[in-house]
Amino acid sequence: MNILKSKLVPTGALNNTKKTAIVLTAVMGSSSAMAAGEGGGLPAAATAAMGQVSALAQSMVDLAWPIVITITLAVIGISLFKKFSKKSVS
């Protein structure tokens, strides 16, 4: 509480204990609402939409891995080719 008060009082945002109590109540209420757990108060449609977005993101990651592996192997192959071609010329 002292940290919050010391940061807000010098700027003039909080002048008295009533405003401090209101701010602390709001902070504690929002943090406890966030800690309520899975779906804590979200509508079913929002939870379902987040599930769909998560599934879509996972499918994109699954599609990207073969491309990442191919590009990595190509870069390694090109680097090795350049290294050995320089040695053979020298």
C-alpha positions in Angstrom: 0.0 0.0 0.0 2.8 2.4 0.8 4.4 1.8 -2.6 1.2 2.5 -4.4 0.5 5.6 -2.3 4.1 6.9 -2.7 3.8 6.6 -6.5 0.3 8.2 -6.7 0.3 10.9 -4.0 3.2 13.0 -5.4 1.4 13.4 -8.7 -1.7 14.6 -7.0 -3.8 11.6 -8.1 -4.6 10.6 -4.5 -4.9 13.1 -1.8 -6.8 11.4 0.9 -7.4 7.9 2.4 -10.8 7.5 0.8 -9.4 7.7 -2.7 -6.6 5.4 -1.7 -9.1 2.9 -0.4 -11.1 3.0 -3.6 -8.0 2.5 -5.8 -6.8 -0.4 -3.6 -10.3 -2.0 -3.7 -10.3 -1.8 -7.4 -6.8 -3.3 -7.7 -7.6 -6.1 -5.4 -11.0 -6.8 -7.0 -9.5 -7.0 -10.5 -6.6 -9.2 -9.4 -9.0 -11.6 -7.6 -11.3 -11.7 -10.7 -8.3 -12.6 -12.9 -7.3 -15.3 -10.4 -10.8 -16.8 -10.4 -9.7 -19.6 -12.7 -10.5 -21.0 -16.1 -13.0 -18.9 -17.8 -13.6 -16.8 -14.7 -16.8 -14.9 -15.7 -16.2 -15.0 -19.4 -19.1 -15.8 -21.6 -19.2 -19.2 -23.2 -18.9 -17.7 -26.7 -15.7 -15.9 -25.7 -14.2 -19.1 -24.2 -15.1 -21.0 -27.3 -13.6 -18.4 -29.6 -10.4 -18.4 -27.6 -10.3 -22.2 -28.0 -10.7 -21.9 -31.7 -8.0 -19.3 -32.0 -5.7 -21.5 -29.9 -6.4 -24.5 -32.2 -5.8 -22.4 -35.3 -2.5 -21.1 -33.9 -1.4 -24.7 -33.1 -2.3 -25.9 -36.6 -0.2 -23.0 -38.1 2.7 -23.9 -35.9 2.4 -27.5 -37.0 2.4 -26.4 -40.7 5.4 -24.2 -40.2 7.8 -26.8 -38.7 8.5 -28.6 -42.0 9.3 -25.3 -43.7 11.6 -24.2 -40.8 13.4 -27.5 -41.0 13.8 -27.3 -44.8 15.1 -23.8 -44.7 17.6 -24.7 -41.8 18.9 -27.7 -43.7 19.2 -25.6 -46.9 21.2 -22.9 -45.1 23.5 -25.5 -43.6 23.9 -27.3 -46.9 24.7 -24.0 -48.7 27.2 -23.1 -46.0 29.0 -26.5 -46.3 29.0 -26.3 -50.1 30.6 -22.9 -50.0 33.2 -24.0 -47.4 34.2 -27.1 -49.3 34.2 -25.4 -52.7 36.6 -22.7 -51.3 38.9 -25.5 -50.0 38.9 -27.3 -53.3 39.8 -24.2 -55.3 42.6 -23.2 -53.0 
